[in-house]
Amino acid sequence: MSQTVEWVAEVWIDPDWYAAQGAEEPMPSPGLPDIVPLTKPVNLIGRSSPSRGIAPDIECELDTGVSRRHAELSTDWTRWFIEDLGSANGTFVGIPDGPVPAMPIPAGKLELKDRQCIFVGAWTKIVIRRALPPEQQAFGARPEPIADAQTVETPPPPPPPAP
């Protein structure tokens, strides 16, 4: 049986967010977002640290303005919530095509409203949205198990034609 991925996170490099942060490190070239399937009710946003056992669900490895354990994205599969985990630079919420947010979110969980997105680090913008049908198929479709060849009954060959 296959599992359908209903939600994804788009992880963008956002030049407007970068400009507002005044970061000194060079920003990578913006392009298409990384698409991350969201299959768990709680997802860590951050940067990997194998020595500390940190493996984020939403990886922001190139953006050193993102803390190792930056924020937590959680859901009841209807609504999405964001919570800053004591990050060094804060977690911000805004809308994709609006002005960049100026104030970090307060302590505790904040429900993301329709069209809101998350800004972290020096250039990272994360948009949570429903998965499109091709994404559902690509991320969620798992092949059905194939029957073991030894257990499949093969019909006997037909008898030879009569002389």
C-alpha positions in Angstrom: 0.0 0.0 0.0 1.4 3.4 -0.8 1.4 6.4 1.5 0.3 9.8 0.0 2.3 12.9 0.9 -0.3 15.6 1.5 2.1 18.5 2.5 5.5 19.8 1.4 7.9 22.6 2.4 9.4 24.7 -0.2 12.9 25.9 1.0 13.8 29.1 -0.9 16.9 31.3 -1.1 15.2 34.7 -0.7 17.2 37.8 -1.9 14.9 40.2 -0.1 15.3 38.5 3.2 19.1 38.4 2.7 19.1 42.2 2.0 17.1 42.9 5.1 19.5 40.8 7.3 22.6 42.6 6.2 24.5 39.3 6.3 28.2 39.4 5.5 28.5 35.9 4.0 27.8 35.7 0.3 24.3 34.4 -0.6 24.1 31.4 -3.0 22.4 32.0 -6.3 18.6 31.9 -5.9 16.8 29.4 -8.0 14.1 26.9 -7.7 13.3 25.7 -4.1 14.1 22.4 -2.6 10.9 20.5 -2.0 10.7 18.6 1.2 7.9 16.1 1.9 6.3 16.6 5.3 5.4 13.2 6.6 5.7 13.6 10.3 3.6 15.6 12.8 6.8 17.3 14.1 9.6 18.5 11.9 12.9 20.1 12.9 14.2 23.1 11.0 18.0 23.5 11.3 21.4 22.4 10.2 23.0 19.0 10.5 25.5 18.1 13.2 26.4 14.4 13.1 28.6 14.8 16.2 25.6 16.1 18.2 23.2 13.7 16.6 21.2 16.5 14.9 19.5 15.6 11.6 16.9 18.2 10.7 13.8 17.3 8.7 14.1 20.6 6.9 17.8 21.1 6.2 19.2 24.6 5.9 22.9 23.5 5.7 24.3 26.3 3.6 22.7 29.1 5.7 25.0 29.5 8.7 22.5 32.1 10.2 20.3 29.1 10.9 20.9 27.4 14.3 21.5 23.6 14.4 18.1 23.2 16.2 16.5 26.4 15.0 12.7 25.9 15.0 10.0 23.2 15.1 7.2 22.9 12.6 4.3 20.9 13.8 0.8 20.0 12.6 -2.5 18.3 13.4 -2.7 17.7 9.6 -5.1 20.5 9.2 -3.2 23.4 10.7 0.5 24.1 10.9 2.4 25.7 13.8 5.9 27.1 14.2 8.0 27.5 17.3 11.4 29.0 17.7 13.7 26.7 19.7 15.9 29.4 21.2 17.7 30.1 17.9 20.5 32.7 17.8 18.8 34.8 15.1 15.1 34.2 15.7 12.3 32.9 13.5 10.1 35.2 11.5 6.7 34.8 9.8 5.5 36.8 6.8 3.7 36.4 3.5 5.6 35.2 0.3 5.1 38.4 -1.8 4.9 40.9 1.0 7.5 42.9 2.9 9.9 40.9 4.9 9.0 40.6 8.6 10.8 42.9 11.1 10.0 41.2 14.4 10.7 37.5 15.4 7.8 35.4 16.6 7.1 35.4 20.3 7.9 32.4 22.5 5.6 29.4 22.1 3.8 27.9 19.2 2.3 30.2 16.6 -0.3 29.0 14.1 0.6 29.7 10.5 -2.3 31.4 8.7 -3.1 30.9 5.0 -0.3 32.2 2.8 2.2 32.8 5.7 5.7 31.5 5.4 8.7 31.2 7.7 12.0 33.2 7.4 15.1 32.0 9.2 18.9 32.6 9.0 20.4 35.0 6.4 18.4 34.0 3.3 16.1 31.0 4.0 12.3 31.3 3.3 10.1 28.2 3.9 6.7 27.9 2.4 4.3 25.2 3.7 1.7 24.1 1.1 -0.4 21.1 0.0 1.5 18.8 -2.3 0.7 18.8 -6.0 -0.4 15.5 -7.6 3.0 14.9 -9.2 4.7 15.5 -5.8 2.3 13.2 -4.1 3.2 10.5 -6.6 7.0 11.2 -6.5 7.3 11.4 -2.7 4.5 9.1 -1.6 4.2 6.3 -4.1 5.9 3.2 -2.9 5.9 0.2 -5.2 3.7 -2.7 -4.3 5.6 -5.7 -3.2 6.3 -8.2 -5.9 5.4 -11.8 -5.2 8.4 -14.1 -4.7 9.1 -16.0 -8.0 9.2 -19.3 -6.1 5.6 -18.8 -4.7 4.1 -17.9 -8.1 2.4 -20.9 -9.6 3.3 -21.4 -13.2 0.7 -23.2 -15.3 2.0 -26.4 -16.9 2.9 -26.2 -20.5 0.2 -27.3 -23.0 0.3 -31.0 -24.0 1.9 -31.6 -27.4 -0.4 -31.8 -30.4 -1.8 -35.2 -31.2 -0.2 -37.1 -34.2 
